[in-house]
């Protein structure tokens, strides 16, 4: 069962939420709460170690946003584009293989971070300087017992 550790703690520019789930199977239950916490579509910067559950969370978020297609990691393709039930685009980027700003720009990735569609970015470090609009930072941490802590730091322009 997921639990909200704290909700809507306000400081100058950020609203912060934190959820905890027992294991990766709890991601589905928390996904709707994460979408609600994020609010409006925007650029979602997903941080976490390898295996923390970034792709699993994106899969569950997309399901709650009405994506019917298979949602999987775009590690080799760099970007997957999904459609929701209303034919709205949802972008999923995995920048793990990119090593520099030049590679990011050569791959045309800046086009995906300058709008307010839902855009989920795994390994987002290279995208941060180019991101515009609603920008959300989501950090996933795994514990030794398999629990996952999902922390949302949001900043809206």
QUICORLIN-V958309 format. One record per backbone hydrogen bond with DSSP energy under -0.5 kcal/mol. CO is the residue of the C=O (numbers start at 1). NH is the residue of the N-H. Records with the same first field share a line. If there is no record, write none. Layout:
CO=NH + NH
//
This chain:
3=5 + 20
6=18
8=10
9=16
14=11
15=154
16=9
17=152
18=5 + 6
19=150
20=3
21=148
23=26
24=27
25=28
26=30
27=31
28=32
30=34
31=35
32=36
33=37
34=38
35=39
38=40
42=44 + 119
43=45 + 136
44=46 + 121
45=47 + 138
46=123 + 124
47=140
49=52
53=57
54=58
55=59
56=60
57=61
58=62
59=63
60=64
61=65
62=67
63=66
70=72
74=78
77=79
78=94
80=82 + 92
82=90
83=68
84=87
88=84
89=118
90=82
91=120
92=80
93=122
95=98
100=104
101=105
102=106
103=107
104=109
105=108
108=111
109=112
110=113
113=132
117=119
118=91
119=44 + 121
120=93 + 122
121=46
122=95
124=127 + 128
127=130 + 131
128=131
133=135
134=43
135=155
136=45 + 138
137=153
138=47
139=141 + 151
141=149
143=146
147=143
148=21 + 150
149=141 + 151
150=19
151=139 + 153
152=17 + 154
153=137
154=15
155=135
//
